[in-house]
Amino acid sequence: MIERLRELNPSLELFDVTDEKFLEYGRPLYDLDASEITEEAKKISRVKEGSLYSASVPTFESLTVAKEIKDKIFGTLPCEIGYCHGHNNILGATEWHSSSELNIAITPLVLILGKRSDIRNGRLNSADMKAFYLPQGTVVEVYATTLHFCPCEVTEEGFGCVVGLPEGTNLPLDYETDDKTLFRKNKWLIAHEENEGLIAKGAVAGIFGENYKINY
């Protein structure tokens, strides 16, 4: 799969999640058994168009593995375990949190990642970003210093990704702040300058360069 993706996406640096390069952005969690939560996620019907994100899925949070996620990733802090699924194959934007994020690949998918330190004067060159292929069943921690956004599909069936974050993340802000990139609670975001839809919703246009599309 990854060799085919590399051939079809020559302008984007694409690595397997097991590559040492990924350690700059996060770490694979080989000791976390995601089989229980994977089976629950497979019961959720995938949207046919666009993508859908639910910050909290009660059935996920009631599983035994939820406590392990809370302890290992969030140091016993209250957390939410949600689900992002559907169809997407474009960079479009990037976001970051003040904490790590847990990702469980329910389907094979690609994450386009960057580093917060590469944002200069509110601008990010997409050429500084790298893509990583996650086979189905992969569990990773994405660091707080890492820029990321909606996973990209690698088949026509779309993608599914379980997402773990501190409780309250991605909920609407209670009040506006001076930071225009603060888009939701614990969610800072900049859009690609070509993403007119997100910019119309108030997102700051901060990414320039190629708006990468994952061809498969």
C-alpha positions as CSV (number, residue, x, y, z in Angstrom):
1,M,0.0,0.0,0.0
2,I,2.6,2.6,1.0
3,E,4.7,2.0,-2.1
4,R,1.7,2.7,-4.3
5,L,0.8,5.8,-2.3
6,R,4.4,7.1,-2.7
7,E,4.2,6.6,-6.5
8,L,0.8,8.4,-6.7
9,N,1.9,11.3,-4.4
10,P,5.5,12.2,-5.5
11,S,5.4,15.8,-4.2
12,L,4.7,14.7,-0.6
13,E,7.2,13.0,1.8
14,L,5.4,9.9,2.8
15,F,6.6,7.5,5.5
16,D,5.4,4.4,7.3
17,V,4.5,5.1,10.9
18,T,7.2,2.7,12.0
19,D,9.9,5.0,10.4
20,E,12.1,6.9,12.9
21,K,10.9,10.1,11.4
22,F,7.5,9.6,13.1
23,L,9.3,9.9,16.5
24,E,9.6,13.6,15.9
25,Y,5.8,13.8,15.9
26,G,4.5,11.1,18.1
27,R,5.0,7.5,19.1
28,P,3.4,4.1,18.3
29,L,1.7,2.5,21.3
30,Y,2.4,-1.2,20.7
31,D,1.3,-2.2,24.2
32,L,-2.2,-0.8,24.1
33,D,-4.7,-3.4,23.0
34,A,-7.2,-1.6,20.8
35,S,-9.2,-4.6,19.7
36,E,-12.2,-3.9,22.0
37,I,-12.6,-0.3,20.9
38,T,-12.0,-1.3,17.2
39,E,-14.9,-3.7,17.3
40,E,-17.2,-1.0,18.7
41,A,-16.1,1.5,16.1
42,K,-16.9,-0.9,13.3
43,K,-20.5,-0.8,14.4
44,I,-20.8,2.9,13.6
45,S,-22.0,3.6,10.0
46,R,-19.6,5.7,8.1
47,V,-20.9,8.8,6.5
48,K,-21.1,8.7,2.7
49,E,-20.0,12.3,2.1
50,G,-17.6,14.5,3.9
51,S,-16.3,13.7,7.4
52,L,-17.9,13.6,10.8
53,Y,-16.3,14.1,14.2
54,S,-17.9,13.2,17.5
55,A,-15.7,14.4,20.4
56,S,-17.2,11.8,22.9
57,V,-18.7,8.4,22.1
58,P,-20.2,7.0,25.4
59,T,-19.8,3.3,24.2
60,F,-16.1,3.9,23.7
61,E,-15.7,5.6,27.1
62,S,-17.4,2.7,28.9
63,L,-14.9,0.1,27.7
64,T,-12.1,-1.3,29.9
65,V,-9.5,0.2,27.6
66,A,-10.8,3.7,28.4
67,K,-9.1,3.7,31.8
68,E,-5.9,2.5,30.3
69,I,-6.0,5.4,27.8
70,K,-6.8,7.8,30.6
71,D,-3.9,6.6,32.7
72,K,-1.2,6.1,30.1
73,I,-1.9,9.0,27.8
74,F,-3.5,11.7,30.0
75,G,-2.0,10.9,33.4
76,T,-5.4,10.1,35.0
77,L,-6.9,13.4,33.8
78,P,-10.5,13.3,32.6
79,C,-10.6,12.5,28.9
80,E,-12.9,12.1,26.0
81,I,-12.8,9.3,23.4
82,G,-14.5,10.1,20.2
83,Y,-14.6,9.1,16.5
84,C,-13.7,10.8,13.3
85,H,-14.8,9.1,10.1
86,G,-16.0,9.6,6.5
87,H,-14.2,10.9,3.5
88,N,-11.3,13.3,3.1
89,N,-8.1,13.3,1.1
90,I,-6.9,16.9,1.3
91,L,-4.7,18.7,3.8
92,G,-7.1,21.7,4.0
93,A,-6.0,22.9,7.5
94,T,-4.0,22.0,10.5
95,E,-4.6,22.2,14.2
96,W,-2.9,21.6,17.5
97,H,-3.7,21.2,21.2
98,S,-2.0,21.9,24.5
99,S,-1.9,18.1,25.1
100,S,-1.2,14.9,23.2
101,E,-3.9,13.2,21.1
102,L,-4.5,9.5,20.9
103,N,-5.3,8.1,17.4
104,I,-6.5,4.5,16.6
105,A,-6.7,3.7,12.9
106,I,-9.9,1.8,12.4
107,T,-9.1,1.7,8.7
108,P,-5.8,2.3,6.9
109,L,-5.2,6.0,6.7
110,V,-2.7,8.8,6.2
111,L,-1.9,11.6,8.7
112,I,-0.3,14.8,7.3
113,L,1.7,16.2,10.1
114,G,3.8,19.3,10.9
115,K,5.6,21.0,13.7
116,R,4.3,24.0,15.7
117,S,7.8,25.4,15.6
118,D,7.6,25.7,11.8
119,I,4.8,28.3,12.1
120,R,6.5,31.7,11.6
121,N,4.6,34.9,12.1
122,G,1.3,32.9,11.8
123,R,2.3,31.3,8.5
124,L,3.2,27.7,7.7
125,N,4.7,26.4,4.4
126,S,3.1,23.1,3.6
127,A,6.4,21.9,2.2
128,D,7.6,21.6,5.8
129,M,4.9,18.9,6.5
130,K,5.3,15.1,6.2
131,A,2.7,12.4,5.7
132,F,2.6,9.0,7.6
133,Y,0.8,5.9,6.6
134,L,-1.0,4.1,9.5
135,P,-2.1,0.5,8.7
136,Q,-5.5,-0.6,10.2
137,G,-5.2,-1.2,13.9
138,T,-2.3,1.2,14.5
139,V,-2.4,3.1,17.8
140,V,-0.3,6.2,18.2
141,E,0.1,9.2,20.5
142,V,0.4,12.5,18.6
143,Y,2.4,15.0,20.6
144,A,1.2,18.4,21.6
145,T,4.0,19.9,19.5
146,T,2.6,18.3,16.4
147,L,0.3,19.9,13.8
148,H,-2.4,17.6,12.5
149,F,-5.9,17.6,11.1
150,C,-8.5,15.3,9.6
151,P,-7.1,11.9,8.6
152,C,-6.9,11.1,4.8
153,E,-8.5,8.1,3.3
154,V,-6.5,5.6,1.2
155,T,-9.5,3.6,-0.2
156,E,-12.9,4.5,-1.6
157,E,-14.5,3.1,1.5
158,G,-13.2,6.2,3.5
159,F,-11.5,6.3,6.8
160,G,-12.3,5.8,10.5
161,C,-10.1,7.0,13.4
162,V,-10.8,6.9,17.2
163,V,-9.6,10.1,18.8
164,G,-8.7,10.6,22.5
165,L,-8.2,14.0,24.0
166,P,-8.6,15.8,27.4
167,E,-12.3,16.3,28.3
168,G,-13.9,19.3,26.7
169,T,-11.4,19.6,23.8
170,N,-13.1,20.7,20.5
171,L,-16.2,22.0,22.2
172,P,-17.3,25.6,21.3
173,L,-15.6,28.4,23.2
174,D,-17.4,30.0,26.1
175,Y,-16.0,33.4,25.1
176,E,-13.7,34.8,22.4
177,T,-10.1,35.6,23.1
178,D,-7.5,37.8,21.4
179,D,-6.0,34.7,19.8
180,K,-7.7,34.4,16.4
181,T,-6.3,30.9,15.9
182,L,-8.1,29.5,18.9
183,F,-11.0,27.9,17.1
184,R,-12.5,25.7,19.8
185,K,-11.6,24.7,23.4
186,N,-8.0,23.5,23.4
187,K,-8.0,23.6,19.6
188,W,-5.9,26.1,17.7
189,L,-6.3,26.0,13.9
190,I,-5.0,27.6,10.7
191,A,-6.5,26.9,7.3
192,H,-4.9,26.5,4.0
193,E,-5.4,29.8,2.1
194,E,-7.3,27.8,-0.5
195,N,-9.9,26.5,2.0
196,E,-12.5,29.2,1.5
197,G,-15.2,27.2,3.4
198,L,-13.3,27.0,6.6
199,I,-12.0,30.6,6.3
200,A,-15.6,31.7,5.9
201,K,-16.3,30.1,9.3
202,G,-13.7,32.3,11.0
203,A,-10.5,30.2,10.5
204,V,-7.3,32.1,10.0
205,A,-5.7,31.5,6.6
206,G,-2.2,30.5,7.6
207,I,-1.0,27.7,5.4
208,F,0.6,28.4,2.0
209,G,2.1,26.1,-0.6
210,E,0.6,22.9,-2.0
211,N,-2.7,21.9,-0.6
212,Y,-1.8,18.3,-0.6
213,K,-4.2,15.7,-1.9
214,I,-3.7,12.1,-1.2
215,N,-4.2,10.2,-4.4
216,Y,-4.9,6.5,-4.1
